[in-house]
Amino acid sequence: MFGRKSGAGAVKSAEALRLVNVTKSYGTSENAVKALDDVSLSLASGSFTAVMGPSGSGKSTLLQCAAGLDRADEGMVLVDGERMSGATEAQLTRFRRDRIGFIFQQYNLLPTLDVVQNTTLPLKLAGRRIDRARAERILGQVGLGDRLHHRPDTLSGGQRQRIAVARALVTDPSVIFADEPTGALDTRSARDVLSLLQETVRFHGATVVMVTHDPVAASYADSVIFLADGKLAGQMTAPTADAVAERLAHLGDPDHDTTPHHGGPRGGHHGDGGRDDGGSGIRVAPAAPAPASPLASVPPMPSVRPMSRMATVSAPGTAGTPAAAAAPAAARTHRPRTYSAPTYDEPTIVMPFPPPAPPAPAAAVHSAPTYSTPLYAAPVYDNPYKNDYRFDDYSVLRMGA
């Protein structure tokens, strides 16, 4: 689908990204927090990997250190077989321009540039020749062939993210880092962008590393890497949305298996949940047998049949005797009991009927205020020109008479 160019003819390495014992801390020595704690991983070229974990697990720090946006305190980062290093920020910037592409959650487009200009902006900043025909071809492949000269404010969120994908592809990078690329999109636009990222891997041969919180978005990737407390907490290949959600629910459990698993049959969020009954790869430990109860050795109590109330009711003079209790049923007499509701002596309260009506409130009397002197008295001016038709009162006032 996407035509791939190798730039200067350099051969791509089989390993697109490699991190070796990367450690990153924030804060002072006393209150330092390890965002990454001795992380090592390797991603093959042409793979689509999702990075997941709870908030504060180190996902964003991993992306920033791997992309060269932040420097690791310890360890080594290699992109396409070349170590990321640079004595100055300018050298690190040139390394990022040549080998790394970015897709951000908020698109990061310039509102004064049209679609083609935003797409080719990285080439212009790097001083490279702009192949406008190739840029327009990539824009057509991402579904923006009829929006080449539109400004970003005239496009939807999904179309703006498509521009960001095309901008990352136009430089032919070794690795594309996507930081929550569907976080600001609706469900349909998010699905289109995720499918587009799959196509960049399958047809363009790109390597995509995506940080996300959404199990459905992670199910579009080839594999998922889980982080917890700055450390690797497991890996899953061929993930499904249900399997990823279950793995996240048990992330950090000490007894949960953290070895790489297979997520089961692919199907987006229609997976089997990753349980062992469907071969999904998530192994669930069998339930331990319940311990024996300490009361199991105690012999059961003998059954006691409740005594009937009628056994103690008999003729007068024999009630409650053993002979009466042992008498045959025909000789017993049953005297039905009668119940009556209790009565209470309550004082009688005599209320007058009907109750007297409350007195009517006195009507408020309002009177308009009176003034003994006028509120405003107009000034009186002596007009010496009152008999002259050429002057009136207003013109005299303007002249200061």
Sequence and secondary structure as in RCSB ss.txt:
>XXXX:A:sequence
MFGRKSGAGAVKSAEALRLVNVTKSYGTSENAVKALDDVSLSLASGSFTAVMGPSGSGKSTLLQCAAGLDRADEG
MVLVDGERMSGATEAQLTRFRRDRIGFIFQQYNLLPTLDVVQNTTLPLKLAGRRIDRARAERILGQVGLGDRLHH
RPDTLSGGQRQRIAVARALVTDPSVIFADEPTGALDTRSARDVLSLLQETVRFHGATVVMVTHDPVAASYADSVI
FLADGKLAGQMTAPTADAVAERLAHLGDPDHDTTPHHGGPRGGHHGDGGRDDGGSGIRVAPAAPAPASPLASVPP
MPSVRPMSRMATVSAPGTAGTPAAAAAPAAARTHRPRTYSAPTYDEPTIVMPFPPPAPPAPAAAVHSAPTYSTPL
YAAPVYDNPYKNDYRFDDYSVLRMGA
>XXXX:A:secstr
      TTT    SEEEEEEEEEEEES SSS EEEEEEEEEEEETT EEEEE STTSSHHHHHHHHHTSS  SEE
EEEETTEE   SSHHHHHHHHHHHEEEE TT    TTS HHHHHHHHHHHTT    HHHHHHHHHHTT TT TT 
 GGGS HHHHHHHHHHHHHHT  SEEEEESTTTTS HHHHHHHHHHHHHHHHTT   EEEE S HHHHTTSSEEE
EEETTEEEEEEES  HHHHHHHHHTTT TTS  S EE  S  TT S  S GGGT S            TTTTS  
        GGGG  STT TT HHHHHS GGG                     SS                 SS S
        TTTT TT  HHHHHHHT 
